[in-house]
Amino acid sequence: PSLFTLDASLFKRFSLAAIREGMAIQFRAEFFNVLNQVAFQAPPATNLNINSGSFGQLNSAYPARIGQLALKVTF
């Protein structure tokens, strides 16, 4: 099976020059697999017996949509 994911990120920098010159805070929002498409993993090696009733079945998938937020302080 093929694997296609769309990842996105947003960054916003806020200056804190009133507190200290050159100081800033950066807000980050990152999202992985934004479209939430199913990406199946390859079948395990134990499932390659052609005489097995579960031959060729894809029973596991990669993680769904993931998001993370962060604050970064630079000084």
mmCIF file of the N, C-alpha and C atoms, coordinates in Angstrom:
data_MODEL
# 
_entry.id   MODEL 
# 
loop_
_atom_site.group_PDB 
_atom_site.id 
_atom_site.type_symbol 
_atom_site.label_atom_id 
_atom_site.label_alt_id 
_atom_site.label_comp_id 
_atom_site.label_asym_id 
_atom_site.label_entity_id 
_atom_site.label_seq_id 
_atom_site.pdbx_PDB_ins_code 
_atom_site.Cartn_x 
_atom_site.Cartn_y 
_atom_site.Cartn_z 
_atom_site.occupancy 
_atom_site.B_iso_or_equiv 
_atom_site.pdbx_formal_charge 
_atom_site.auth_seq_id 
_atom_site.auth_comp_id 
_atom_site.auth_asym_id 
_atom_site.auth_atom_id 
_atom_site.pdbx_PDB_model_num 
ATOM 1   N N  . PRO A 1 1  ? 0.821  -1.208  0.000  1.00 0.00 ? 1  PRO A N  1 
ATOM 2   C CA . PRO A 1 1  ? 0.000  0.000   0.000  1.00 0.00 ? 1  PRO A CA 1 
ATOM 3   C C  . PRO A 1 1  ? 0.859  1.263   0.000  1.00 0.00 ? 1  PRO A C  1 
ATOM 4   N N  . SER A 1 2  ? 0.373  2.262   -0.675 1.00 0.00 ? 2  SER A N  1 
ATOM 5   C CA . SER A 1 2  ? 1.127  3.518   -0.728 1.00 0.00 ? 2  SER A CA 1 
ATOM 6   C C  . SER A 1 2  ? 0.911  4.321   0.550  1.00 0.00 ? 2  SER A C  1 
ATOM 7   N N  . LEU A 1 3  ? 1.777  5.290   0.766  1.00 0.00 ? 3  LEU A N  1 
ATOM 8   C CA . LEU A 1 3  ? 1.697  6.138   1.950  1.00 0.00 ? 3  LEU A CA 1 
ATOM 9   C C  . LEU A 1 3  ? 1.730  7.588   1.487  1.00 0.00 ? 3  LEU A C  1 
ATOM 10  N N  . PHE A 1 4  ? 0.633  8.319   1.738  1.00 0.00 ? 4  PHE A N  1 
ATOM 11  C CA . PHE A 1 4  ? 0.560  9.734   1.402  1.00 0.00 ? 4  PHE A CA 1 
ATOM 12  C C  . PHE A 1 4  ? -0.022 10.471  2.598  1.00 0.00 ? 4  PHE A C  1 
ATOM 13  N N  . THR A 1 5  ? 0.722  11.439  3.114  1.00 0.00 ? 5  THR A N  1 
ATOM 14  C CA . THR A 1 5  ? 0.227  12.278  4.203  1.00 0.00 ? 5  THR A CA 1 
ATOM 15  C C  . THR A 1 5  ? 0.523  13.729  3.875  1.00 0.00 ? 5  THR A C  1 
ATOM 16  N N  . LEU A 1 6  ? -0.319 14.606  4.394  1.00 0.00 ? 6  LEU A N  1 
ATOM 17  C CA . LEU A 1 6  ? -0.131 16.032  4.224  1.00 0.00 ? 6  LEU A CA 1 
ATOM 18  C C  . LEU A 1 6  ? 0.116  16.626  5.602  1.00 0.00 ? 6  LEU A C  1 
ATOM 19  N N  . ASP A 1 7  ? 1.267  17.273  5.778  1.00 0.00 ? 7  ASP A N  1 
ATOM 20  C CA . ASP A 1 7  ? 1.635  17.872  7.054  1.00 0.00 ? 7  ASP A CA 1 
ATOM 21  C C  . ASP A 1 7  ? 1.598  19.395  6.907  1.00 0.00 ? 7  ASP A C  1 
ATOM 22  N N  . ALA A 1 8  ? 1.250  20.088  8.007  1.00 0.00 ? 8  ALA A N  1 
ATOM 23  C CA . ALA A 1 8  ? 1.173  21.548  7.977  1.00 0.00 ? 8  ALA A CA 1 
ATOM 24  C C  . ALA A 1 8  ? 1.675  22.104  9.301  1.00 0.00 ? 8  ALA A C  1 
ATOM 25  N N  . SER A 1 9  ? 2.187  23.328  9.253  1.00 0.00 ? 9  SER A N  1 
ATOM 26  C CA . SER A 1 9  ? 2.635  23.986  10.478 1.00 0.00 ? 9  SER A CA 1 
ATOM 27  C C  . SER A 1 9  ? 2.405  25.489  10.360 1.00 0.00 ? 9  SER A C  1 
ATOM 28  N N  . LEU A 1 10 ? 2.141  26.103  11.511 1.00 0.00 ? 10 LEU A N  1 
ATOM 29  C CA . LEU A 1 10 ? 1.953  27.553  11.598 1.00 0.00 ? 10 LEU A CA 1 
ATOM 30  C C  . LEU A 1 10 ? 2.876  28.081  12.687 1.00 0.00 ? 10 LEU A C  1 
ATOM 31  N N  . PHE A 1 11 ? 3.510  29.220  12.417 1.00 0.00 ? 11 PHE A N  1 
ATOM 32  C CA . PHE A 1 11 ? 4.425  29.838  13.362 1.00 0.00 ? 11 PHE A CA 1 
ATOM 33  C C  . PHE A 1 11 ? 4.055  31.310  13.506 1.00 0.00 ? 11 PHE A C  1 
ATOM 34  N N  . LYS A 1 12 ? 4.095  31.823  14.722 1.00 0.00 ? 12 LYS A N  1 
ATOM 35  C CA . LYS A 1 12 ? 3.871  33.243  14.975 1.00 0.00 ? 12 LYS A CA 1 
ATOM 36  C C  . LYS A 1 12 ? 4.871  33.709  16.017 1.00 0.00 ? 12 LYS A C  1 
ATOM 37  N N  . ARG A 1 13 ? 5.587  34.792  15.716 1.00 0.00 ? 13 ARG A N  1 
ATOM 38  C CA . ARG A 1 13 ? 6.616  35.309  16.616 1.00 0.00 ? 13 ARG A CA 1 
ATOM 39  C C  . ARG A 1 13 ? 6.114  36.597  17.252 1.00 0.00 ? 13 ARG A C  1 
ATOM 40  N N  . PHE A 1 14 ? 6.211  36.677  18.583 1.00 0.00 ? 14 PHE A N  1 
ATOM 41  C CA . PHE A 1 14 ? 5.830  37.859  19.344 1.00 0.00 ? 14 PHE A CA 1 
ATOM 42  C C  . PHE A 1 14 ? 7.083  38.436  19.997 1.00 0.00 ? 14 PHE A C  1 
ATOM 43  N N  . SER A 1 15 ? 7.332  39.707  19.756 1.00 0.00 ? 15 SER A N  1 
ATOM 44  C CA . SER A 1 15 ? 8.508  40.364  20.325 1.00 0.00 ? 15 SER A CA 1 
ATOM 45  C C  . SER A 1 15 ? 8.235  40.754  21.779 1.00 0.00 ? 15 SER A C  1 
ATOM 46  N N  . LEU A 1 16 ? 9.229  40.541  22.638 1.00 0.00 ? 16 LEU A N  1 
ATOM 47  C CA . LEU A 1 16 ? 9.161  40.943  24.042 1.00 0.00 ? 16 LEU A CA 1 
ATOM 48  C C  . LEU A 1 16 ? 10.239 41.975  24.339 1.00 0.00 ? 16 LEU A C  1 
ATOM 49  N N  . ALA A 1 17 ? 10.397 42.923  23.422 1.00 0.00 ? 17 ALA A N  1 
ATOM 50  C CA . ALA A 1 17 ? 11.435 43.935  23.562 1.00 0.00 ? 17 ALA A CA 1 
ATOM 51  C C  . ALA A 1 17 ? 11.187 44.819  24.772 1.00 0.00 ? 17 ALA A C  1 
ATOM 52  N N  . ALA A 1 18 ? 9.943  44.926  25.250 1.00 0.00 ? 18 ALA A N  1 
ATOM 53  C CA . ALA A 1 18 ? 9.641  45.736  26.431 1.00 0.00 ? 18 ALA A CA 1 
ATOM 54  C C  . ALA A 1 18 ? 10.280 45.135  27.679 1.00 0.00 ? 18 ALA A C  1 
ATOM 55  N N  . ILE A 1 19 ? 10.435 43.807  27.699 1.00 0.00 ? 19 ILE A N  1 
ATOM 56  C CA . ILE A 1 19 ? 11.048 43.130  28.846 1.00 0.00 ? 19 ILE A CA 1 
ATOM 57  C C  . ILE A 1 19 ? 12.568 43.130  28.724 1.00 0.00 ? 19 ILE A C  1 
ATOM 58  N N  . ARG A 1 20 ? 13.055 42.715  27.558 1.00 0.00 ? 20 ARG A N  1 
ATOM 59  C CA . ARG A 1 20 ? 14.499 42.651  27.311 1.00 0.00 ? 20 ARG A CA 1 
ATOM 60  C C  . ARG A 1 20 ? 14.730 42.748  25.811 1.00 0.00 ? 20 ARG A C  1 
ATOM 61  N N  . GLU A 1 21 ? 15.720 43.503  25.402 1.00 0.00 ? 21 GLU A N  1 
ATOM 62  C CA . GLU A 1 21 ? 15.999 43.672  23.981 1.00 0.00 ? 21 GLU A CA 1 
ATOM 63  C C  . GLU A 1 21 ? 16.404 42.336  23.353 1.00 0.00 ? 21 GLU A C  1 
ATOM 64  N N  . GLY A 1 22 ? 15.801 42.003  22.239 1.00 0.00 ? 22 GLY A N  1 
ATOM 65  C CA . GLY A 1 22 ? 16.107 40.766  21.536 1.00 0.00 ? 22 GLY A CA 1 
ATOM 66  C C  . GLY A 1 22 ? 15.329 39.553  22.030 1.00 0.00 ? 22 GLY A C  1 
ATOM 67  N N  . MET A 1 23 ? 14.501 39.724  23.043 1.00 0.00 ? 23 MET A N  1 
ATOM 68  C CA . MET A 1 23 ? 13.729 38.598  23.585 1.00 0.00 ? 23 MET A CA 1 
ATOM 69  C C  . MET A 1 23 ? 12.427 38.446  22.799 1.00 0.00 ? 23 MET A C  1 
ATOM 70  N N  . ALA A 1 24 ? 12.034 37.192  22.556 1.00 0.00 ? 24 ALA A N  1 
ATOM 71  C CA . ALA A 1 24 ? 10.810 36.922  21.790 1.00 0.00 ? 24 ALA A CA 1 
ATOM 72  C C  . ALA A 1 24 ? 10.234 35.576  22.201 1.00 0.00 ? 24 ALA A C  1 
ATOM 73  N N  . ILE A 1 25 ? 8.958  35.417  21.904 1.00 0.00 ? 25 ILE A N  1 
ATOM 74  C CA . ILE A 1 25 ? 8.259  34.137  22.097 1.00 0.00 ? 25 ILE A CA 1 
ATOM 75  C C  . ILE A 1 25 ? 7.728  33.710  20.731 1.00 0.00 ? 25 ILE A C  1 
ATOM 76  N N  . GLN A 1 26 ? 7.906  32.452  20.411 1.00 0.00 ? 26 GLN A N  1 
ATOM 77  C CA . GLN A 1 26 ? 7.386  31.913  19.162 1.00 0.00 ? 26 GLN A CA 1 
ATOM 78  C C  . GLN A 1 26 ? 6.334  30.853  19.488 1.00 0.00 ? 26 GLN A C  1 
ATOM 79  N N  . PHE A 1 27 ? 5.142  31.016  18.936 1.00 0.00 ? 27 PHE A N  1 
ATOM 80  C CA . PHE A 1 27 ? 4.073  30.027  19.076 1.00 0.00 ? 27 PHE A CA 1 
ATOM 81  C C  . PHE A 1 27 ? 4.086  29.145  17.845 1.00 0.00 ? 27 PHE A C  1 
ATOM 82  N N  . ARG A 1 28 ? 4.044  27.823  18.058 1.00 0.00 ? 28 ARG A N  1 
ATOM 83  C CA . ARG A 1 28 ? 4.106  26.874  16.946 1.00 0.00 ? 28 ARG A CA 1 
ATOM 84  C C  . ARG A 1 28 ? 2.939  25.908  17.038 1.00 0.00 ? 28 ARG A C  1 
ATOM 85  N N  . ALA A 1 29 ? 2.291  25.662  15.917 1.00 0.00 ? 29 ALA A N  1 
ATOM 86  C CA . ALA A 1 29 ? 1.244  24.647  15.812 1.00 0.00 ? 29 ALA A CA 1 
ATOM 87  C C  . ALA A 1 29 ? 1.603  23.755  14.629 1.00 0.00 ? 29 ALA A C  1 
ATOM 88  N N  . GLU A 1 30 ? 1.785  22.459  14.903 1.00 0.00 ? 30 GLU A N  1 
ATOM 89  C CA . GLU A 1 30 ? 2.176  21.507  13.856 1.00 0.00 ? 30 GLU A CA 1 
ATOM 90  C C  . GLU A 1 30 ? 1.166  20.380  13.801 1.00 0.00 ? 30 GLU A C  1 
ATOM 91  N N  . PHE A 1 31 ? 0.765  20.009  12.594 1.00 0.00 ? 31 PHE A N  1 
ATOM 92  C CA . PHE A 1 31 ? -0.218 18.950  12.396 1.00 0.00 ? 31 PHE A CA 1 
ATOM 93  C C  . PHE A 1 31 ? 0.310  17.968  11.362 1.00 0.00 ? 31 PHE A C  1 
ATOM 94  N N  . PHE A 1 32 ? 0.174  16.700  11.660 1.00 0.00 ? 32 PHE A N  1 
ATOM 95  C CA . PHE A 1 32 ? 0.635  15.634  10.778 1.00 0.00 ? 32 PHE A CA 1 
ATOM 96  C C  . PHE A 1 32 ? -0.574 14.830  10.311 1.00 0.00 ? 32 PHE A C  1 
ATOM 97  N N  . ASN A 1 33 ? -0.599 14.442  9.038  1.00 0.00 ? 33 ASN A N  1 
ATOM 98  C CA . ASN A 1 33 ? -1.709 13.742  8.412  1.00 0.00 ? 33 ASN A CA 1 
ATOM 99  C C  . ASN A 1 33 ? -2.990 14.575  8.546  1.00 0.00 ? 33 ASN A C  1 
ATOM 100 N N  . VAL A 1 34 ? -2.917 15.812  8.071  1.00 0.00 ? 34 VAL A N  1 
ATOM 101 C CA . VAL A 1 34 ? -4.011 16.775  8.207  1.00 0.00 ? 34 VAL A CA 1 
ATOM 102 C C  . VAL A 1 34 ? -5.308 16.247  7.596  1.00 0.00 ? 34 VAL A C  1 
ATOM 103 N N  . LEU A 1 35 ? -5.241 15.576  6.468  1.00 0.00 ? 35 LEU A N  1 
ATOM 104 C CA . LEU A 1 35 ? -6.441 15.074  5.807  1.00 0.00 ? 35 LEU A CA 1 
ATOM 105 C C  . LEU A 1 35 ? -6.977 13.792  6.440  1.00 0.00 ? 35 LEU A C  1 
ATOM 106 N N  . ASN A 1 36 ? -6.242 13.253  7.405  1.00 0.00 ? 36 ASN A N  1 
ATOM 107 C CA . ASN A 1 36 ? -6.639 12.056  8.145  1.00 0.00 ? 36 ASN A CA 1 
ATOM 108 C C  . ASN A 1 36 ? -6.925 10.874  7.219  1.00 0.00 ? 36 ASN A C  1 
ATOM 109 N N  . GLN A 1 37 ? -6.054 10.663  6.239  1.00 0.00 ? 37 GLN A N  1 
ATOM 110 C CA . GLN A 1 37 ? -6.211 9.538   5.318  1.00 0.00 ? 37 GLN A CA 1 
ATOM 111 C C  . GLN A 1 37 ? -5.658 8.273   5.956  1.00 0.00 ? 37 GLN A C  1 
ATOM 112 N N  . VAL A 1 38 ? -6.348 7.184   5.728  1.00 0.00 ? 38 VAL A N  1 
ATOM 113 C CA . VAL A 1 38 ? -5.913 5.895   6.271  1.00 0.00 ? 38 VAL A CA 1 
ATOM 114 C C  . VAL A 1 38 ? -4.705 5.403   5.481  1.00 0.00 ? 38 VAL A C  1 
ATOM 115 N N  . ALA A 1 39 ? -3.663 5.008   6.181  1.00 0.00 ? 39 ALA A N  1 
ATOM 116 C CA . ALA A 1 39 ? -2.454 4.453   5.565  1.00 0.00 ? 39 ALA A CA 1 
ATOM 117 C C  . ALA A 1 39 ? -2.200 3.103   6.230  1.00 0.00 ? 39 ALA A C  1 
ATOM 118 N N  . PHE A 1 40 ? -2.524 2.028   5.533  1.00 0.00 ? 40 PHE A N  1 
ATOM 119 C CA . PHE A 1 40 ? -2.371 0.691   6.086  1.00 0.00 ? 40 PHE A CA 1 
ATOM 120 C C  . PHE A 1 40 ? -0.913 0.257   6.085  1.00 0.00 ? 40 PHE A C  1 
ATOM 121 N N  . GLN A 1 41 ? -0.537 -0.504  7.105  1.00 0.00 ? 41 GLN A N  1 
ATOM 122 C CA . GLN A 1 41 ? 0.813  -1.062  7.178  1.00 0.00 ? 41 GLN A CA 1 
ATOM 123 C C  . GLN A 1 41 ? 0.846  -2.375  6.408  1.00 0.00 ? 41 GLN A C  1 
ATOM 124 N N  . ALA A 1 42 ? 2.020  -2.776  5.989  1.00 0.00 ? 42 ALA A N  1 
ATOM 125 C CA . ALA A 1 42 ? 2.181  -4.036  5.268  1.00 0.00 ? 42 ALA A CA 1 
ATOM 126 C C  . ALA A 1 42 ? 1.825  -5.203  6.187  1.00 0.00 ? 42 ALA A C  1 
ATOM 127 N N  . PRO A 1 43 ? 1.335  -6.294  5.622  1.00 0.00 ? 43 PRO A N  1 
ATOM 128 C CA . PRO A 1 43 ? 1.005  -7.441  6.465  1.00 0.00 ? 43 PRO A CA 1 
ATOM 129 C C  . PRO A 1 43 ? 2.258  -8.037  7.106  1.00 0.00 ? 43 PRO A C  1 
ATOM 130 N N  . PRO A 1 44 ? 2.126  -8.596  8.308  1.00 0.00 ? 44 PRO A N  1 
ATOM 131 C CA . PRO A 1 44 ? 3.289  -9.203  8.964  1.00 0.00 ? 44 PRO A CA 1 
ATOM 132 C C  . PRO A 1 44 ? 3.803  -10.415 8.188  1.00 0.00 ? 44 PRO A C  1 
ATOM 133 N N  . ALA A 1 45 ? 5.053  -10.719 8.398  1.00 0.00 ? 45 ALA A N  1 
ATOM 134 C CA . ALA A 1 45 ? 5.676  -11.846 7.688  1.00 0.00 ? 45 ALA A CA 1 
ATOM 135 C C  . ALA A 1 45 ? 4.997  -13.170 8.005  1.00 0.00 ? 45 ALA A C  1 
ATOM 136 N N  . THR A 1 46 ? 4.343  -13.275 9.160  1.00 0.00 ? 46 THR A N  1 
ATOM 137 C CA . THR A 1 46 ? 3.658  -14.521 9.527  1.00 0.00 ? 46 THR A CA 1 
ATOM 138 C C  . THR A 1 46 ? 2.359  -14.688 8.757  1.00 0.00 ? 46 THR A C  1 
ATOM 139 N N  . ASN A 1 47 ? 1.914  -13.643 8.046  1.00 0.00 ? 47 ASN A N  1 
ATOM 140 C CA . ASN A 1 47 ? 0.652  -13.687 7.321  1.00 0.00 ? 47 ASN A CA 1 
ATOM 141 C C  . ASN A 1 47 ? 0.869  -13.905 5.825  1.00 0.00 ? 47 ASN A C  1 
ATOM 142 N N  . LEU A 1 48 ? 2.006  -14.443 5.424  1.00 0.00 ? 48 LEU A N  1 
ATOM 143 C CA . LEU A 1 48 ? 2.314  -14.620 4.012  1.00 0.00 ? 48 LEU A CA 1 
ATOM 144 C C  . LEU A 1 48 ? 2.084  -16.044 3.515  1.00 0.00 ? 48 LEU A C  1 
ATOM 145 N N  . ASN A 1 49 ? 1.473  -16.872 4.327  1.00 0.00 ? 49 ASN A N  1 
ATOM 146 C CA . ASN A 1 49 ? 1.159  -18.239 3.913  1.00 0.00 ? 49 ASN A CA 1 
ATOM 147 C C  . ASN A 1 49 ? -0.081 -18.204 3.026  1.00 0.00 ? 49 ASN A C  1 
ATOM 148 N N  . ILE A 1 50 ? 0.047  -18.629 1.770  1.00 0.00 ? 50 ILE A N  1 
ATOM 149 C CA . ILE A 1 50 ? -1.055 -18.550 0.817  1.00 0.00 ? 50 ILE A CA 1 
ATOM 150 C C  . ILE A 1 50 ? -2.229 -19.458 1.201  1.00 0.00 ? 50 ILE A C  1 
ATOM 151 N N  . ASN A 1 51 ? -1.973 -20.458 2.027  1.00 0.00 ? 51 ASN A N  1 
ATOM 152 C CA . ASN A 1 51 ? -3.036 -21.371 2.447  1.00 0.00 ? 51 ASN A CA 1 
ATOM 153 C C  . ASN A 1 51 ? -3.761 -20.878 3.694  1.00 0.00 ? 51 ASN A C  1 
ATOM 154 N N  . SER A 1 52 ? -3.334 -19.760 4.260  1.00 0.00 ? 52 SER A N  1 
ATOM 155 C CA . SER A 1 52 ? -3.951 -19.214 5.466  1.00 0.00 ? 52 SER A CA 1 
ATOM 156 C C  . SER A 1 52 ? -5.250 -18.490 5.121  1.00 0.00 ? 52 SER A C  1 
ATOM 157 N N  . GLY A 1 53 ? -6.216 -18.544 6.028  1.00 0.00 ? 53 GLY A N  1 
ATOM 158 C CA . GLY A 1 53 ? -7.486 -17.852 5.815  1.00 0.00 ? 53 GLY A CA 1 
ATOM 159 C C  . GLY A 1 53 ? -7.353 -16.350 5.901  1.00 0.00 ? 53 GLY A C  1 
ATOM 160 N N  . SER A 1 54 ? -6.270 -15.854 6.499  1.00 0.00 ? 54 SER A N  1 
ATOM 161 C CA . SER A 1 54 ? -6.077 -14.415 6.625  1.00 0.00 ? 54 SER A CA 1 
ATOM 162 C C  . SER A 1 54 ? -5.000 -13.901 5.665  1.00 0.00 ? 54 SER A C  1 
ATOM 163 N N  . PHE A 1 55 ? -4.716 -14.651 4.609  1.00 0.00 ? 55 PHE A N  1 
ATOM 164 C CA . PHE A 1 55 ? -3.675 -14.261 3.661  1.00 0.00 ? 55 PHE A CA 1 
ATOM 165 C C  . PHE A 1 55 ? -4.031 -12.927 2.991  1.00 0.00 ? 55 PHE A C  1 
ATOM 166 N N  . GLY A 1 56 ? -3.092 -11.992 3.015  1.00 0.00 ? 56 GLY A N  1 
ATOM 167 C CA . GLY A 1 56 ? -3.259 -10.725 2.312  1.00 0.00 ? 56 GLY A CA 1 
ATOM 168 C C  . GLY A 1 56 ? -4.105 -9.691  3.031  1.00 0.00 ? 56 GLY A C  1 
ATOM 169 N N  . GLN A 1 57 ? -4.577 -9.976  4.224  1.00 0.00 ? 57 GLN A N  1 
ATOM 170 C CA . GLN A 1 57 ? -5.393 -9.004  4.949  1.00 0.00 ? 57 GLN A CA 1 
ATOM 171 C C  . GLN A 1 57 ? -4.503 -7.954  5.615  1.00 0.00 ? 57 GLN A C  1 
ATOM 172 N N  . LEU A 1 58 ? -4.929 -6.713  5.526  1.00 0.00 ? 58 LEU A N  1 
ATOM 173 C CA . LEU A 1 58 ? -4.226 -5.613  6.170  1.00 0.00 ? 58 LEU A CA 1 
ATOM 174 C C  . LEU A 1 58 ? -4.991 -5.265  7.438  1.00 0.00 ? 58 LEU A C  1 
ATOM 175 N N  . ASN A 1 59 ? -4.406 -5.565  8.588  1.00 0.00 ? 59 ASN A N  1 
ATOM 176 C CA . ASN A 1 59 ? -5.108 -5.417  9.861  1.00 0.00 ? 59 ASN A CA 1 
ATOM 177 C C  . ASN A 1 59 ? -4.606 -4.281  10.729 1.00 0.00 ? 59 ASN A C  1 
ATOM 178 N N  . SER A 1 60 ? -3.627 -3.519  10.293 1.00 0.00 ? 60 SER A N  1 
ATOM 179 C CA . SER A 1 60 ? -3.109 -2.426  11.115 1.00 0.00 ? 60 SER A CA 1 
ATOM 180 C C  . SER A 1 60 ? -2.848 -1.208  10.227 1.00 0.00 ? 60 SER A C  1 
ATOM 181 N N  . ALA A 1 61 ? -2.880 -0.040  10.859 1.00 0.00 ? 61 ALA A N  1 
ATOM 182 C CA . ALA A 1 61 ? -2.688 1.210   10.126 1.00 0.00 ? 61 ALA A CA 1 
ATOM 183 C C  . ALA A 1 61 ? -1.739 2.120   10.903 1.00 0.00 ? 61 ALA A C  1 
ATOM 184 N N  . TYR A 1 62 ? -1.185 3.091   10.190 1.00 0.00 ? 62 TYR A N  1 
ATOM 185 C CA . TYR A 1 62 ? -0.354 4.106   10.823 1.00 0.00 ? 62 TYR A CA 1 
ATOM 186 C C  . TYR A 1 62 ? -1.243 5.035   11.639 1.00 0.00 ? 62 TYR A C  1 
ATOM 187 N N  . PRO A 1 63 ? -0.685 5.832   12.553 1.00 0.00 ? 63 PRO A N  1 
ATOM 188 C CA . PRO A 1 63 ? -1.512 6.710   13.401 1.00 0.00 ? 63 PRO A CA 1 
ATOM 189 C C  . PRO A 1 63 ? -2.355 7.692   12.599 1.00 0.00 ? 63 PRO A C  1 
ATOM 190 N N  . ALA A 1 64 ? -3.477 8.088   13.186 1.00 0.00 ? 64 ALA A N  1 
ATOM 191 C CA . ALA A 1 64 ? -4.364 9.063   12.561 1.00 0.00 ? 64 ALA A CA 1 
ATOM 192 C C  . ALA A 1 64 ? -3.776 10.468  12.720 1.00 0.00 ? 64 ALA A C  1 
ATOM 193 N N  . ARG A 1 65 ? -4.597 11.474  12.528 1.00 0.00 ? 65 ARG A N  1 
ATOM 194 C CA . ARG A 1 65 ? -4.159 12.858  12.616 1.00 0.00 ? 65 ARG A CA 1 
ATOM 195 C C  . ARG A 1 65 ? -3.522 13.145  13.974 1.00 0.00 ? 65 ARG A C  1 
ATOM 196 N N  . ILE A 1 66 ? -2.389 13.837  13.951 1.00 0.00 ? 66 ILE A N  1 
ATOM 197 C CA . ILE A 1 66 ? -1.666 14.196  15.176 1.00 0.00 ? 66 ILE A CA 1 
ATOM 198 C C  . ILE A 1 66 ? -1.402 15.701  15.134 1.00 0.00 ? 66 ILE A C  1 
ATOM 199 N N  . GLY A 1 67 ? -1.593 16.373  16.263 1.00 0.00 ? 67 GLY A N  1 
ATOM 200 C CA . GLY A 1 67 ? -1.314 17.800  16.363 1.00 0.00 ? 67 GLY A CA 1 
ATOM 201 C C  . GLY A 1 67 ? -0.496 18.093  17.602 1.00 0.00 ? 67 GLY A C  1 
ATOM 202 N N  . GLN A 1 68 ? 0.352  19.089  17.523 1.00 0.00 ? 68 GLN A N  1 
ATOM 203 C CA . GLN A 1 68 ? 1.130  19.490  18.698 1.00 0.00 ? 68 GLN A CA 1 
ATOM 204 C C  . GLN A 1 68 ? 1.296  20.994  18.698 1.00 0.00 ? 68 GLN A C  1 
ATOM 205 N N  . LEU A 1 69 ? 1.278  21.551  19.908 1.00 0.00 ? 69 LEU A N  1 
ATOM 206 C CA . LEU A 1 69 ? 1.437  22.986  20.106 1.00 0.00 ? 69 LEU A CA 1 
ATOM 207 C C  . LEU A 1 69 ? 2.684  23.216  20.952 1.00 0.00 ? 69 LEU A C  1 
ATOM 208 N N  . ALA A 1 70 ? 3.362  24.326  20.714 1.00 0.00 ? 70 ALA A N  1 
ATOM 209 C CA . ALA A 1 70 ? 4.587  24.605  21.478 1.00 0.00 ? 70 ALA A CA 1 
ATOM 210 C C  . ALA A 1 70 ? 4.809  26.109  21.603 1.00 0.00 ? 70 ALA A C  1 
ATOM 211 N N  . LEU A 1 71 ? 5.491  26.492  22.669 1.00 0.00 ? 71 LEU A N  1 
ATOM 212 C CA . LEU A 1 71 ? 5.970  27.860  22.862 1.00 0.00 ? 71 LEU A CA 1 
ATOM 213 C C  . LEU A 1 71 ? 7.489  27.813  22.970 1.00 0.00 ? 71 LEU A C  1 
ATOM 214 N N  . LYS A 1 72 ? 8.142  28.690  22.260 1.00 0.00 ? 72 LYS A N  1 
ATOM 215 C CA . LYS A 1 72 ? 9.603  28.738  22.266 1.00 0.00 ? 72 LYS A CA 1 
ATOM 216 C C  . LYS A 1 72 ? 10.024 30.150  22.671 1.00 0.00 ? 72 LYS A C  1 
ATOM 217 N N  . VAL A 1 73 ? 10.838 30.253  23.695 1.00 0.00 ? 73 VAL A N  1 
ATOM 218 C CA . VAL A 1 73 ? 11.331 31.547  24.172 1.00 0.00 ? 73 VAL A CA 1 
ATOM 219 C C  . VAL A 1 73 ? 12.771 31.708  23.734 1.00 0.00 ? 73 VAL A C  1 
ATOM 220 N N  . THR A 1 74 ? 13.061 32.817  23.075 1.00 0.00 ? 74 THR A N  1 
ATOM 221 C CA . THR A 1 74 ? 14.439 33.112  22.659 1.00 0.00 ? 74 THR A CA 1 
ATOM 222 C C  . THR A 1 74 ? 14.899 34.386  23.363 1.00 0.00 ? 74 THR A C  1 
ATOM 223 N N  . PHE A 1 75 ? 16.151 34.387  23.806 1.00 0.00 ? 75 PHE A N  1 
ATOM 224 C CA . PHE A 1 75 ? 16.696 35.560  24.484 1.00 0.00 ? 75 PHE A CA 1 
ATOM 225 C C  . PHE A 1 75 ? 18.165 35.691  24.207 1.00 0.00 ? 75 PHE A C  1 
# 
